[in-house]
Amino acid sequence: MRAFRSVVLPLKAVFMNLLSVSATYGVLVLLFQDELGKGIGFQSSPQVEGWIPIFLFAMLFGLSMDYEVFLLSRMREEWDRTHDNEAAVARGLERTGRIITAAAVIMIAAFSGFMFGSFVGLQQFGVGLAAAILLDATVVRMVLVPATMKLLGNWNWYLPDGIRRALRLPAQTAVETPGSRR
């Protein structure tokens, strides 16, 4: 909260990460339980292996949060410089989009190896990781996060005065915060 000086951004980050994880669980059910993946070589299973959701959640939450912090750091830098939310979102995305995409491609390539094993649990793990990273890096980080940031406007950077004093941060001046008037 102190690094981004916002109570909204951490909540949004958790929500976006949960979207990625939820979509991944849906992909696993579609490919393995509904037997859609049988046509492309995956073994069908009456259920997703018990350990898969826990492992996927832990790994995906870490990777998603890494991408989110990287993206928001650049946006915060621009916000500190200009106090223009739209410019901060556009410039942050412009400066990090290619790097996040390249990192995602590397991770997808690395985790895709699990898909070709004969053990259904490893297939599920590989598909889950690859699908999650693909969804998170493209749909969530490149579309949903910037769209949400634009819609939230100055609310993105809102930090109540009580928390600001507790963290010993200087008073926010010259920027209209939600609920205040100039």
N, CA and C atoms as a LAMMPS dump frame, in Angstrom:
ITEM: TIMESTEP
0
ITEM: NUMBER OF ATOMS
546
ITEM: BOX BOUNDS ff ff ff
-5.0000000000000000e+02 5.0000000000000000e+02
-5.0000000000000000e+02 5.0000000000000000e+02
-5.0000000000000000e+02 5.0000000000000000e+02
ITEM: ATOMS id mol type element x y z
1 1 1 N 0.828 -1.182 0
2 1 2 C 0 0 0
3 1 3 C 0.873 1.247 0
4 2 1 N 1.993 1.241 0.729
5 2 2 C 2.832 2.429 0.788
6 2 3 C 3.507 2.699 -0.553
7 3 1 N 3.968 1.647 -1.234
8 3 2 C 4.68 1.846 -2.498
9 3 3 C 3.784 2.495 -3.547
10 4 1 N 2.557 2.048 -3.644
11 4 2 C 1.644 2.617 -4.63
12 4 3 C 0.788 3.727 -4.035
13 5 1 N 0.817 3.87 -2.726
14 5 2 C 0.064 4.915 -2.016
15 5 3 C -1.399 4.922 -2.432
16 6 1 N -2.006 3.758 -2.315
17 6 2 C -3.395 3.607 -2.721
18 6 3 C -4.033 2.459 -1.954
19 7 1 N -5.302 2.615 -1.612
20 7 2 C -6.043 1.494 -1.044
21 7 3 C -6.817 0.762 -2.132
22 8 1 N -6.99 1.39 -3.275
23 8 2 C -7.771 0.812 -4.369
24 8 3 C -6.938 -0.18 -5.18
25 9 1 N -5.698 0.167 -5.499
26 9 2 C -4.872 -0.682 -6.369
27 9 3 C -4.635 -2.088 -5.817
28 10 1 N -4.353 -2.262 -4.521
29 10 2 C -4.185 -3.64 -4.031
30 10 3 C -5.463 -4.469 -4.144
31 11 1 N -6.597 -3.847 -3.874
32 11 2 C -7.87 -4.572 -3.994
33 11 3 C -8.149 -4.954 -5.441
34 12 1 N -7.87 -4.036 -6.353
35 12 2 C -8.059 -4.313 -7.78
36 12 3 C -7.119 -5.425 -8.23
37 13 1 N -5.882 -5.403 -7.734
38 13 2 C -4.901 -6.424 -8.113
39 13 3 C -5.359 -7.816 -7.678
40 14 1 N -5.849 -7.926 -6.461
41 14 2 C -6.335 -9.223 -5.971
42 14 3 C -7.522 -9.684 -6.805
43 15 1 N -8.445 -8.785 -7.1
44 15 2 C -9.611 -9.137 -7.915
45 15 3 C -9.191 -9.621 -9.301
46 16 1 N -8.271 -8.92 -9.936
47 16 2 C -7.806 -9.312 -11.274
48 16 3 C -7.103 -10.673 -11.234
49 17 1 N -6.327 -10.913 -10.185
50 17 2 C -5.657 -12.206 -10.065
51 17 3 C -6.669 -13.332 -9.885
52 18 1 N -7.701 -13.08 -9.111
53 18 2 C -8.736 -14.098 -8.935
54 18 3 C -9.487 -14.366 -10.237
55 19 1 N -9.641 -13.354 -11.073
56 19 2 C -10.24 -13.578 -12.395
57 19 3 C -9.398 -14.548 -13.218
58 20 1 N -8.089 -14.349 -13.217
59 20 2 C -7.187 -15.234 -13.97
60 20 3 C -7.273 -16.666 -13.464
61 21 1 N -7.242 -16.819 -12.151
62 21 2 C -7.284 -18.159 -11.561
63 21 3 C -8.623 -18.827 -11.865
64 22 1 N -9.712 -18.096 -11.732
65 22 2 C -11.042 -18.66 -12.007
66 22 3 C -11.18 -19.093 -13.464
67 23 1 N -10.705 -18.276 -14.376
68 23 2 C -10.766 -18.633 -15.799
69 23 3 C -9.939 -19.884 -16.077
70 24 1 N -8.813 -20.004 -15.406
71 24 2 C -7.96 -21.179 -15.583
72 24 3 C -8.665 -22.444 -15.115
73 25 1 N -9.333 -22.369 -13.977
74 25 2 C -10.079 -23.531 -13.497
75 25 3 C -11.159 -23.925 -14.507
76 26 1 N -11.786 -22.948 -15.121
77 26 2 C -12.786 -23.225 -16.153
78 26 3 C -12.195 -23.92 -17.363
79 27 1 N -11.01 -23.488 -17.782
80 27 2 C -10.325 -24.125 -18.918
81 27 3 C -10.015 -25.581 -18.589
82 28 1 N -9.561 -25.839 -17.372
83 28 2 C -9.245 -27.219 -16.98
84 28 3 C -10.483 -28.108 -17.021
85 29 1 N -11.577 -27.628 -16.489
86 29 2 C -12.815 -28.414 -16.509
87 29 3 C -13.258 -28.66 -17.945
88 30 1 N -13.199 -27.644 -18.77
89 30 2 C -13.611 -27.769 -20.167
90 30 3 C -12.769 -28.805 -20.914
91 31 1 N -11.461 -28.774 -20.717
92 31 2 C -10.58 -29.671 -21.471
93 31 3 C -10.509 -31.088 -20.907
94 32 1 N -10.586 -31.238 -19.602
95 32 2 C -10.369 -32.563 -19.022
96 32 3 C -11.65 -33.243 -18.55
97 33 1 N -12.569 -32.541 -17.935
98 33 2 C -13.79 -33.173 -17.47
99 33 3 C -14.847 -33.256 -18.563
100 34 1 N -14.945 -32.25 -19.384
101 34 2 C -15.928 -32.265 -20.467
102 34 3 C -15.392 -32.956 -21.714
103 35 1 N -14.203 -33.493 -21.641
104 35 2 C -13.558 -34.289 -22.688
105 35 3 C -13.303 -33.528 -23.983
106 36 1 N -13.318 -32.228 -23.952
107 36 2 C -12.995 -31.443 -25.138
108 36 3 C -11.524 -31.619 -25.52
109 37 1 N -10.695 -31.853 -24.524
110 37 2 C -9.264 -32.013 -24.776
111 37 3 C -8.879 -33.365 -25.347
112 38 1 N -9.801 -34.323 -25.345
113 38 2 C -9.5 -35.652 -25.88
114 38 3 C -9.082 -35.59 -27.341
115 39 1 N -9.704 -34.703 -28.096
116 39 2 C -9.407 -34.567 -29.517
117 39 3 C -8.016 -34.021 -29.794
118 40 1 N -7.393 -33.403 -28.808
119 40 2 C -6.036 -32.871 -29.006
120 40 3 C -5.002 -33.619 -28.173
121 41 1 N -5.376 -34.804 -27.7
122 41 2 C -4.406 -35.682 -27.062
123 41 3 C -4.367 -35.68 -25.548
124 42 1 N -5.252 -34.962 -24.886
125 42 2 C -5.261 -34.975 -23.427
126 42 3 C -6.134 -36.117 -22.935
127 43 1 N -5.739 -36.683 -21.798
128 43 2 C -6.53 -37.75 -21.202
129 43 3 C -7.724 -37.135 -20.481
130 44 1 N -8.893 -37.739 -20.646
131 44 2 C -10.05 -37.229 -19.909
132 44 3 C -9.99 -37.754 -18.482
133 45 1 N -10.631 -37.047 -17.599
134 45 2 C -10.611 -37.401 -16.189
135 45 3 C -11.952 -36.998 -15.593
136 46 1 N -12.497 -37.811 -14.685
137 46 2 C -13.785 -37.434 -14.096
138 46 3 C -13.688 -36.182 -13.216
139 47 1 N -12.485 -35.847 -12.787
140 47 2 C -12.287 -34.642 -11.995
141 47 3 C -10.869 -34.122 -12.204
142 48 1 N -10.682 -32.883 -11.844
143 48 2 C -9.34 -32.313 -11.846
144 48 3 C -8.637 -32.882 -10.618
145 49 1 N -7.394 -33.3 -10.788
146 49 2 C -6.634 -33.86 -9.669
147 49 3 C -6.704 -32.921 -8.462
148 50 1 N -6.781 -33.489 -7.268
149 50 2 C -6.978 -32.708 -6.051
150 50 3 C -5.898 -31.682 -5.75
151 51 1 N -4.676 -31.964 -6.11
152 51 2 C -3.578 -31.045 -5.801
153 51 3 C -3.454 -29.906 -6.81
154 52 1 N -4.057 -30.055 -7.98
155 52 2 C -3.902 -29.07 -9.061
156 52 3 C -4.414 -27.675 -8.67
157 53 1 N -5.639 -27.532 -8.163
158 53 2 C -6.109 -26.177 -7.844
159 53 3 C -5.228 -25.447 -6.828
160 54 1 N -4.729 -26.171 -5.848
161 54 2 C -3.894 -25.539 -4.819
162 54 3 C -2.563 -25.085 -5.407
163 55 1 N -1.906 -25.957 -6.135
164 55 2 C -0.618 -25.605 -6.751
165 55 3 C -0.793 -24.485 -7.776
166 56 1 N -1.84 -24.601 -8.594
167 56 2 C -2.084 -23.557 -9.595
168 56 3 C -2.334 -22.208 -8.931
169 57 1 N -3.153 -22.207 -7.898
170 57 2 C -3.446 -20.947 -7.22
171 57 3 C -2.167 -20.304 -6.697
172 58 1 N -1.336 -21.094 -6.036
173 58 2 C -0.102 -20.539 -5.464
174 58 3 C 0.818 -19.982 -6.552
175 59 1 N 1.047 -20.76 -7.585
176 59 2 C 1.957 -20.306 -8.646
177 59 3 C 1.364 -19.149 -9.446
178 60 1 N 0.098 -19.25 -9.783
179 60 2 C -0.522 -18.216 -10.606
180 60 3 C -0.669 -16.905 -9.858
181 61 1 N -0.983 -16.982 -8.586
182 61 2 C -1.11 -15.748 -7.826
183 61 3 C 0.234 -15.03 -7.774
184 62 1 N 1.311 -15.78 -7.594
185 62 2 C 2.643 -15.169 -7.587
186 62 3 C 3.015 -14.566 -8.928
187 63 1 N 2.811 -15.315 -9.999
188 63 2 C 3.145 -14.794 -11.334
189 63 3 C 2.266 -13.604 -11.714
190 64 1 N 0.977 -13.705 -11.436
191 64 2 C 0.062 -12.609 -11.76
192 64 3 C 0.414 -11.35 -10.984
193 65 1 N 0.728 -11.52 -9.719
194 65 2 C 1.072 -10.36 -8.904
195 65 3 C 2.374 -9.73 -9.388
196 66 1 N 3.298 -10.556 -9.851
197 66 2 C 4.553 -10.029 -10.396
198 66 3 C 4.273 -9.143 -11.608
199 67 1 N 3.461 -9.629 -12.531
200 67 2 C 3.112 -8.836 -13.71
201 67 3 C 2.371 -7.558 -13.302
202 68 1 N 1.479 -7.674 -12.321
203 68 2 C 0.695 -6.517 -11.869
204 68 3 C 1.594 -5.449 -11.243
205 69 1 N 2.496 -5.868 -10.371
206 69 2 C 3.392 -4.907 -9.712
207 69 3 C 4.282 -4.223 -10.742
208 70 1 N 4.779 -4.977 -11.691
209 70 2 C 5.629 -4.403 -12.735
210 70 3 C 4.86 -3.349 -13.535
211 71 1 N 3.647 -3.682 -13.938
212 71 2 C 2.812 -2.762 -14.715
213 71 3 C 2.434 -1.528 -13.895
214 72 1 N 1.98 -1.739 -12.668
215 72 2 C 1.548 -0.617 -11.837
216 72 3 C 2.705 0.275 -11.406
217 73 1 N 3.892 -0.287 -11.278
218 73 2 C 5.058 0.535 -10.926
219 73 3 C 5.303 1.591 -11.989
220 74 1 N 5.229 1.197 -13.244
221 74 2 C 5.435 2.155 -14.33
222 74 3 C 4.299 3.177 -14.379
223 75 1 N 3.085 2.719 -14.121
224 75 2 C 1.955 3.648 -14.11
225 75 3 C 2.095 4.649 -12.961
226 76 1 N 2.543 4.164 -11.805
227 76 2 C 2.715 5.054 -10.653
228 76 3 C 3.805 6.093 -10.926
229 77 1 N 4.885 5.674 -11.559
230 77 2 C 5.948 6.628 -11.906
231 77 3 C 5.399 7.759 -12.767
232 78 1 N 4.589 7.411 -13.751
233 78 2 C 4.016 8.426 -14.637
234 78 3 C 3 9.289 -13.89
235 79 1 N 2.232 8.674 -13.004
236 79 2 C 1.265 9.432 -12.205
237 79 3 C 1.989 10.453 -11.325
238 80 1 N 3.079 10.034 -10.69
239 80 2 C 3.846 10.954 -9.846
240 80 3 C 4.393 12.124 -10.656
241 81 1 N 4.737 11.855 -11.897
242 81 2 C 5.315 12.891 -12.757
243 81 3 C 4.263 13.854 -13.3
244 82 1 N 3.089 13.334 -13.698
245 82 2 C 2.11 14.168 -14.409
246 82 3 C 0.788 14.397 -13.682
247 83 1 N 0.427 13.523 -12.758
248 83 2 C -0.896 13.542 -12.117
249 83 3 C -2.017 13.47 -13.149
250 84 1 N -1.76 12.783 -14.24
251 84 2 C -2.745 12.561 -15.301
252 84 3 C -2.973 11.057 -15.401
253 85 1 N -4.144 10.6 -14.938
254 85 2 C -4.422 9.17 -14.891
255 85 3 C -4.351 8.515 -16.264
256 86 1 N -4.971 9.12 -17.271
257 86 2 C -4.967 8.516 -18.609
258 86 3 C -3.555 8.401 -19.169
259 87 1 N -2.749 9.428 -18.969
260 87 2 C -1.36 9.382 -19.442
261 87 3 C -0.574 8.323 -18.678
262 88 1 N -0.833 8.206 -17.377
263 88 2 C -0.131 7.213 -16.563
264 88 3 C -0.448 5.796 -17.035
265 89 1 N -1.72 5.54 -17.31
266 89 2 C -2.129 4.209 -17.77
267 89 3 C -1.53 3.915 -19.144
268 90 1 N -1.645 4.858 -20.064
269 90 2 C -1.131 4.645 -21.426
270 90 3 C 0.383 4.467 -21.426
271 91 1 N 1.081 5.321 -20.708
272 91 2 C 2.553 5.257 -20.696
273 91 3 C 3.036 3.999 -19.969
274 92 1 N 2.378 3.642 -18.882
275 92 2 C 2.757 2.43 -18.157
276 92 3 C 2.594 1.185 -19.007
277 93 1 N 1.492 1.113 -19.729
278 93 2 C 1.25 -0.025 -20.616
279 93 3 C 2.243 -0.032 -21.765
280 94 1 N 2.512 1.133 -22.307
281 94 2 C 3.464 1.243 -23.415
282 94 3 C 4.862 0.777 -22.998
283 95 1 N 5.267 1.123 -21.783
284 95 2 C 6.618 0.802 -21.333
285 95 3 C 6.774 -0.641 -20.866
286 96 1 N 5.678 -1.299 -20.489
287 96 2 C 5.798 -2.651 -19.942
288 96 3 C 5.173 -3.74 -20.799
289 97 1 N 4.335 -3.384 -21.749
290 97 2 C 3.59 -4.379 -22.528
291 97 3 C 4.455 -5.427 -23.191
292 98 1 N 5.495 -4.99 -23.871
293 98 2 C 6.362 -5.952 -24.574
294 98 3 C 7.135 -6.836 -23.601
295 99 1 N 7.56 -6.264 -22.495
296 99 2 C 8.33 -7.04 -21.518
297 99 3 C 7.45 -8.097 -20.87
298 100 1 N 6.242 -7.721 -20.479
299 100 2 C 5.318 -8.683 -19.876
300 100 3 C 4.968 -9.778 -20.875
301 101 1 N 4.737 -9.413 -22.121
302 101 2 C 4.42 -10.403 -23.153
303 101 3 C 5.585 -11.354 -23.376
304 102 1 N 6.8 -10.83 -23.445
305 102 2 C 7.979 -11.686 -23.637
306 102 3 C 8.16 -12.638 -22.461
307 103 1 N 7.991 -12.134 -21.245
308 103 2 C 8.105 -12.994 -20.063
309 103 3 C 7.033 -14.08 -20.087
310 104 1 N 5.831 -13.719 -20.507
311 104 2 C 4.743 -14.695 -20.581
312 104 3 C 5.033 -15.772 -21.617
313 105 1 N 5.563 -15.389 -22.763
314 105 2 C 5.897 -16.371 -23.807
315 105 3 C 6.933 -17.363 -23.286
316 106 1 N 7.929 -16.874 -22.58
317 106 2 C 8.964 -17.755 -22.018
318 106 3 C 8.346 -18.715 -21.009
319 107 1 N 7.488 -18.205 -20.132
320 107 2 C 6.86 -19.057 -19.114
321 107 3 C 5.929 -20.087 -19.758
322 108 1 N 5.174 -19.684 -20.763
323 108 2 C 4.278 -20.623 -21.455
324 108 3 C 5.094 -21.731 -22.107
325 109 1 N 6.191 -21.366 -22.748
326 109 2 C 7.051 -22.378 -23.385
327 109 3 C 7.609 -23.342 -22.345
328 110 1 N 8.01 -22.819 -21.209
329 110 2 C 8.579 -23.676 -20.162
330 110 3 C 7.533 -24.625 -19.583
331 111 1 N 6.341 -24.114 -19.301
332 111 2 C 5.317 -24.941 -18.669
333 111 3 C 4.588 -25.846 -19.65
334 112 1 N 4.674 -25.569 -20.927
335 112 2 C 3.997 -26.403 -21.922
336 112 3 C 4.554 -27.819 -21.963
337 113 1 N 5.773 -27.996 -21.544
338 113 2 C 6.366 -29.331 -21.522
339 113 3 C 5.574 -30.313 -20.675
340 114 1 N 4.94 -29.808 -19.622
341 114 2 C 4.136 -30.681 -18.765
342 114 3 C 2.935 -31.267 -19.508
343 115 1 N 2.46 -30.583 -20.53
344 115 2 C 1.262 -31.028 -21.248
345 115 3 C 1.477 -32.333 -21.999
346 116 1 N 2.724 -32.644 -22.321
347 116 2 C 2.998 -33.797 -23.174
348 116 3 C 3.308 -35.063 -22.397
349 117 1 N 3.194 -35.015 -21.075
350 117 2 C 3.424 -36.201 -20.264
351 117 3 C 2.252 -37.166 -20.345
352 118 1 N 2.454 -38.367 -19.832
353 118 2 C 1.384 -39.366 -19.873
354 118 3 C 0.533 -39.341 -18.603
355 119 1 N 1 -38.681 -17.572
356 119 2 C 0.273 -38.576 -16.312
357 119 3 C -0.734 -37.431 -16.409
358 120 1 N -2.021 -37.733 -16.187
359 120 2 C -3.078 -36.735 -16.371
360 120 3 C -2.886 -35.531 -15.448
361 121 1 N -2.348 -35.747 -14.27
362 121 2 C -2.107 -34.634 -13.348
363 121 3 C -1.111 -33.631 -13.903
364 122 1 N -0.046 -34.132 -14.51
365 122 2 C 0.937 -33.227 -15.112
366 122 3 C 0.361 -32.519 -16.334
367 123 1 N -0.454 -33.233 -17.103
368 123 2 C -1.119 -32.58 -18.236
369 123 3 C -1.997 -31.432 -17.742
370 124 1 N -2.771 -31.696 -16.699
371 124 2 C -3.632 -30.657 -16.147
372 124 3 C -2.813 -29.483 -15.617
373 125 1 N -1.713 -29.778 -14.959
374 125 2 C -0.853 -28.729 -14.413
375 125 3 C -0.256 -27.881 -15.536
376 126 1 N 0.252 -28.531 -16.571
377 126 2 C 0.836 -27.805 -17.697
378 126 3 C -0.177 -26.957 -18.44
379 127 1 N -1.343 -27.536 -18.71
380 127 2 C -2.403 -26.784 -19.389
381 127 3 C -2.85 -25.617 -18.516
382 128 1 N -3.009 -25.876 -17.236
383 128 2 C -3.443 -24.821 -16.323
384 128 3 C -2.469 -23.663 -16.276
385 129 1 N -1.187 -23.968 -16.134
386 129 2 C -0.186 -22.896 -16.084
387 129 3 C -0.108 -22.131 -17.394
388 130 1 N -0.058 -22.863 -18.498
389 130 2 C 0.053 -22.199 -19.8
390 130 3 C -1.182 -21.346 -20.09
391 131 1 N -2.364 -21.892 -19.837
392 131 2 C -3.599 -21.139 -20.092
393 131 3 C -3.689 -19.916 -19.186
394 132 1 N -3.324 -20.095 -17.934
395 132 2 C -3.401 -18.98 -16.992
396 132 3 C -2.467 -17.849 -17.37
397 133 1 N -1.256 -18.178 -17.741
398 133 2 C -0.294 -17.139 -18.109
399 133 3 C -0.735 -16.451 -19.39
400 134 1 N -1.227 -17.227 -20.342
401 134 2 C -1.726 -16.632 -21.584
402 134 3 C -2.885 -15.669 -21.306
403 135 1 N -3.862 -16.117 -20.524
404 135 2 C -5.01 -15.267 -20.19
405 135 3 C -4.587 -14.048 -19.377
406 136 1 N -3.715 -14.277 -18.404
407 136 2 C -3.317 -13.184 -17.522
408 136 3 C -2.518 -12.118 -18.255
409 137 1 N -1.573 -12.54 -19.075
410 137 2 C -0.7 -11.571 -19.753
411 137 3 C -1.413 -10.841 -20.881
412 138 1 N -2.386 -11.485 -21.509
413 138 2 C -3.057 -10.83 -22.639
414 138 3 C -4.359 -10.158 -22.211
415 139 1 N -5.309 -10.935 -21.78
416 139 2 C -6.631 -10.386 -21.474
417 139 3 C -6.607 -9.511 -20.217
418 140 1 N -6.03 -10.028 -19.143
419 140 2 C -6.088 -9.293 -17.88
420 140 3 C -5.134 -8.102 -17.871
421 141 1 N -3.841 -8.322 -18.082
422 141 2 C -2.855 -7.227 -17.954
423 141 3 C -2.914 -6.216 -19.087
424 142 1 N -3.23 -6.653 -20.297
425 142 2 C -3.195 -5.727 -21.431
426 142 3 C -4.554 -5.12 -21.775
427 143 1 N -5.648 -5.703 -21.243
428 143 2 C -6.977 -5.175 -21.553
429 143 3 C -7.721 -4.75 -20.28
430 144 1 N -7.945 -5.692 -19.358
431 144 2 C -8.781 -5.401 -18.194
432 144 3 C -8.147 -4.42 -17.213
433 145 1 N -6.865 -4.582 -16.926
434 145 2 C -6.216 -3.661 -15.978
435 145 3 C -6.227 -2.227 -16.507
436 146 1 N -5.764 -1.97 -17.738
437 146 2 C -5.817 -0.584 -18.22
438 146 3 C -7.248 -0.032 -18.304
439 147 1 N -8.201 -0.866 -18.724
440 147 2 C -9.589 -0.403 -18.813
441 147 3 C -10.13 -0.043 -17.433
442 148 1 N -9.855 -0.88 -16.449
443 148 2 C -10.297 -0.608 -15.084
444 148 3 C -9.631 0.644 -14.534
445 149 1 N -8.339 0.782 -14.797
446 149 2 C -7.61 1.964 -14.322
447 149 3 C -8.189 3.236 -14.947
448 150 1 N -8.526 3.179 -16.209
449 150 2 C -9.099 4.359 -16.872
450 150 3 C -10.464 4.686 -16.288
451 151 1 N -11.285 3.66 -16.06
452 151 2 C -12.617 3.886 -15.493
453 151 3 C -12.561 4.419 -14.065
454 152 1 N -11.617 3.934 -13.283
455 152 2 C -11.514 4.376 -11.889
456 152 3 C -10.943 5.786 -11.76
457 153 1 N -10.202 6.235 -12.755
458 153 2 C -9.666 7.597 -12.739
459 153 3 C -8.803 7.867 -11.516
460 154 1 N -9.043 8.993 -10.852
461 154 2 C -8.242 9.369 -9.684
462 154 3 C -8.468 8.464 -8.479
463 155 1 N -9.533 7.671 -8.493
464 155 2 C -9.742 6.702 -7.411
465 155 3 C -8.572 5.72 -7.334
466 156 1 N -7.903 5.465 -8.43
467 156 2 C -6.747 4.563 -8.41
468 156 3 C -5.716 4.988 -7.383
469 157 1 N -5.572 6.265 -7.179
470 157 2 C -4.477 6.803 -6.37
471 157 3 C -4.958 7.298 -5.016
472 158 1 N -6.139 6.88 -4.604
473 158 2 C -6.746 7.352 -3.363
474 158 3 C -6.121 6.677 -2.149
475 159 1 N -5.699 7.507 -1.21
476 159 2 C -5.197 7.037 0.079
477 159 3 C -5.795 7.948 1.143
478 160 1 N -6.619 7.403 2.039
479 160 2 C -7.247 8.241 3.062
480 160 3 C -6.202 8.983 3.901
481 161 1 N -6.586 10.165 4.363
482 161 2 C -5.655 10.998 5.126
483 161 3 C -5.14 10.297 6.378
484 162 1 N -5.989 9.526 7.059
485 162 2 C -5.557 8.816 8.264
486 162 3 C -4.433 7.832 7.974
487 163 1 N -4.543 7.104 6.9
488 163 2 C -3.489 6.159 6.513
489 163 3 C -2.254 6.923 6.06
490 164 1 N -2.456 8.008 5.356
491 164 2 C -1.338 8.838 4.895
492 164 3 C -0.521 9.341 6.097
493 165 1 N -1.223 9.803 7.142
494 165 2 C -0.515 10.277 8.347
495 165 3 C 0.19 9.124 9.048
496 166 1 N -0.472 7.965 9.146
497 166 2 C 0.133 6.808 9.816
498 166 3 C 1.396 6.346 9.103
499 167 1 N 1.416 6.462 7.79
500 167 2 C 2.593 6.076 7.009
501 167 3 C 3.615 7.207 6.9
502 168 1 N 3.271 8.354 7.497
503 168 2 C 4.14 9.538 7.471
504 168 3 C 4.452 10.003 6.049
505 169 1 N 3.432 9.994 5.229
506 169 2 C 3.559 10.491 3.862
507 169 3 C 3.121 11.945 3.83
508 170 1 N 3.694 12.743 2.946
509 170 2 C 3.273 14.146 2.861
510 170 3 C 1.816 14.24 2.417
511 171 1 N 1.17 15.298 2.84
512 171 2 C -0.227 15.518 2.451
513 171 3 C -0.322 15.658 0.942
514 172 1 N -1.376 15.106 0.393
515 172 2 C -1.573 15.185 -1.054
516 172 3 C -2.118 16.565 -1.387
517 173 1 N -1.436 17.252 -2.28
518 173 2 C -1.865 18.589 -2.666
519 173 3 C -2.004 18.66 -4.173
520 174 1 N -2.776 19.586 -4.625
521 174 2 C -2.928 19.918 -6.044
522 174 3 C -3.622 18.848 -6.868
523 175 1 N -3.941 17.71 -6.277
524 175 2 C -4.644 16.667 -7.014
525 175 3 C -5.974 16.444 -6.328
526 176 1 N -7.018 16.485 -7.101
527 176 2 C -8.337 16.266 -6.543
528 176 3 C -8.511 14.784 -6.258
529 177 1 N -8.751 14.469 -4.982
530 177 2 C -8.994 13.086 -4.612
531 177 3 C -10.497 12.855 -4.597
532 178 1 N -10.913 11.61 -4.724
533 178 2 C -12.341 11.32 -4.739
534 178 3 C -13.016 11.854 -3.478
535 179 1 N -14.11 12.525 -3.653
536 179 2 C -14.877 13.042 -2.539
537 179 3 C -14.43 14.414 -2.064
538 180 1 N -13.373 14.954 -2.62
539 180 2 C -12.909 16.282 -2.205
540 180 3 C -13.184 17.285 -3.31
541 181 1 N -13.145 18.518 -2.95
542 181 2 C -13.325 19.595 -3.933
543 181 3 C -12.138 20.517 -3.841
544 182 1 N -11.764 21.066 -4.984
545 182 2 C -10.645 22.015 -4.991
546 182 3 C -11.103 23.362 -4.517
